[in-house]
């Protein structure tokens, strides 16, 4: 479903990161981030079963992400180093939950774990989700066995609401997996979780 509120910013800058929509020219960086982390990602990301992709396939994928971003259907973003020479992970704001809600998903490359980068990028996306996209709530959905990912929403003030059985795609054709849902509502959001953030639209106009 397309997002009915204001669109997400095309570019977000934090203290250590640039979180932005993809460009087709990002394909080599994206491929390197994923190819170097297949064993790390495979337990939690069913799409890894389609990897490794060729550079041409990755370019086509990023073109589709950019098209969805431009039309407001889905705001898929890459997480890059401040100088944008390395892709550290992926994230985004996804209008795939009920009306008024956005979901944040994320992955981090194996070499960039345990540095607080997912927390930093997720805090930034949470802030723009409320302040720019005017969401009523933001959700994060995590496999309950993924202990590293579960710490992120809790650090940012999200509430663990429920664990639903057999809702996530299985691994390599296996059984469906459970999912734990974490939610933060607009009235409970503290912008101090993402200080010093700057966000820009597609014309480089600063929004925050």
C-alpha positions in Angstrom: 0.0 0.0 0.0 1.2 3.5 -0.8 1.9 5.9 2.1 -0.9 8.5 2.4 1.0 11.0 4.5 3.9 13.3 3.6 6.8 11.4 1.9 10.0 10.4 3.7 13.1 12.6 3.2 15.5 11.4 0.5 18.5 12.0 2.7 19.1 11.9 6.4 22.4 12.8 8.1 23.3 11.8 11.6 26.5 12.1 13.6 28.2 9.1 11.9 25.8 8.1 9.1 24.0 9.0 5.9 20.7 7.2 5.5 19.2 7.8 2.1 17.3 6.5 -0.8 19.2 4.2 -3.2 20.7 5.2 -6.5 21.5 2.6 -9.2 25.1 3.6 -8.9 25.1 2.2 -5.3 24.9 -1.3 -6.6 28.6 -2.2 -6.1 28.5 -0.9 -2.5 25.2 -2.8 -1.8 26.6 -6.0 -3.3 29.7 -5.7 -1.2 27.7 -5.1 2.0 25.6 -8.2 1.4 28.1 -10.6 -0.2 30.5 -10.0 2.7 27.7 -10.8 5.3 25.8 -13.7 3.9 26.4 -16.0 6.9 25.6 -13.2 9.3 22.3 -12.3 7.6 21.1 -15.7 6.5 19.4 -16.7 9.9 17.2 -13.6 9.9 16.7 -12.3 6.3 14.8 -14.8 4.0 15.8 -12.6 1.0 19.4 -13.8 1.4 18.3 -17.1 -0.2 18.4 -15.1 -3.5 21.9 -14.0 -2.9 24.5 -13.5 -4.2 23.1 -11.5 -7.0 25.0 -10.3 -10.0 25.9 -6.6 -10.2 23.3 -6.2 -13.0 20.6 -7.8 -10.8 21.6 -5.6 -7.9 21.4 -2.5 -10.1 17.9 -3.5 -11.3 16.8 -4.0 -7.7 18.0 -0.6 -6.6 16.2 0.9 -9.6 13.0 -0.7 -8.3 13.6 0.6 -4.8 14.1 4.2 -6.2 10.9 3.9 -8.2 9.0 2.9 -5.2 10.5 5.7 -3.2 9.6 8.3 -5.8 5.9 7.1 -6.0 5.6 6.9 -2.2 4.9 3.1 -2.3 7.8 2.2 0.0 10.8 4.1 1.4 13.7 1.7 1.2 17.0 3.2 2.2 20.7 2.4 2.5 22.8 3.1 5.6 26.1 4.6 4.5 29.3 5.9 6.2 29.4 9.6 6.5 31.6 10.0 3.4 29.4 7.5 1.6 32.3 5.3 0.5 30.9 2.2 2.3 27.4 0.8 2.7 27.0 -0.3 6.3 23.5 -1.7 6.1 19.9 -1.1 4.9 16.7 0.2 6.4 13.7 2.2 5.5 10.2 3.3 6.4 7.6 0.8 5.1 3.9 1.5 4.8 3.0 -2.2 5.1 1.2 -2.0 8.5 -2.3 -0.7 9.2 -3.4 2.8 8.5 -1.3 5.5 10.1 1.6 3.2 10.8 5.1 2.8 9.3 7.4 -0.1 9.9 11.2 0.2 10.2 13.2 -2.8 9.1 17.0 -3.0 9.1 20.1 -5.1 8.5 23.7 -4.3 9.2 26.8 -5.7 7.5 28.9 -8.2 9.6 31.9 -5.9 9.9 29.7 -3.0 11.3 28.0 -4.8 14.2 28.2 -3.8 17.9 28.9 -0.2 17.1 25.4 1.2 17.8 24.9 2.0 14.1 21.5 0.3 13.8 20.3 2.2 16.9 21.5 5.5 15.4 19.9 4.9 12.1 16.7 3.6 13.6 16.4 6.6 15.9 16.8 8.9 12.9 14.1 7.1 10.9 11.8 7.1 13.9 12.2 10.9 14.2 11.5 11.6 10.6 8.7 9.1 10.6 6.9 11.2 13.2 8.1 14.7 12.4 8.1 14.6 8.6 5.9 11.7 7.5 3.3 12.4 10.3 2.9 8.8 11.3 0.7 8.0 14.2 2.8 5.0 15.2 6.0 3.2 14.1 6.5 -0.5 14.4 9.5 -2.8 14.5 9.0 -6.5 13.9 11.7 -8.9 14.9 12.2 -12.7 15.1 12.1 -13.4 18.9 15.3 -15.4 18.6 17.2 -12.4 17.2 18.5 -11.1 20.5 20.8 -8.5 19.0 18.0 -6.8 17.1 15.6 -6.9 20.0 17.7 -4.4 22.0 17.3 -1.7 19.4 13.6 -0.8 19.9 13.9 -1.1 23.6 16.7 1.5 23.7 14.6 3.9 21.7 11.5 3.8 23.9 9.4 1.3 21.9 7.0 -1.0 23.8 7.0 -4.8 23.3 3.4 -5.4 22.5 3.0 -9.1 21.5 4.6 -12.1 20.0 2.6 -13.6 17.1 3.1 -17.1 16.0 3.9 -18.2 12.4 3.8 -14.8 10.8 7.3 -14.3 9.2 8.5 -16.1 6.1 10.4 -19.2 6.8 14.1 -19.8 6.0 14.8 -21.7 2.8 11.3 -23.0 2.5 11.1 -23.9 6.2 8.1 -23.3 8.5 6.8 -19.8 9.2 8.6 -18.0 12.0 7.2 -16.1 15.0 7.4 -12.3 15.2 7.6 -9.9 18.2 6.1 -6.5 17.6 7.5 -3.3 19.1 5.5 -0.1 18.8 6.1 3.6 19.6 3.2 6.1 19.4 3.5 9.7 18.4 2.6 10.9 21.9 5.3 8.8 23.5 8.1 9.9 21.1 11.0 11.9 22.4 13.0 13.7 19.6 16.0 13.6 21.8 16.7 10.1 20.7 18.1 11.5 17.4 19.9 14.8 18.2 21.7 16.8 15.6 19.8 15.1 12.7 19.4 16.8 9.3 16.9 15.7 6.7 16.5 16.8 3.1 13.9 16.3 0.4 14.6 15.4 -3.2 15.4 19.0 -4.1 18.0 19.2 -1.2 15.7 21.4 0.8 16.4 20.9 4.5 13.3 19.6 6.4 14.9 19.3 9.8 
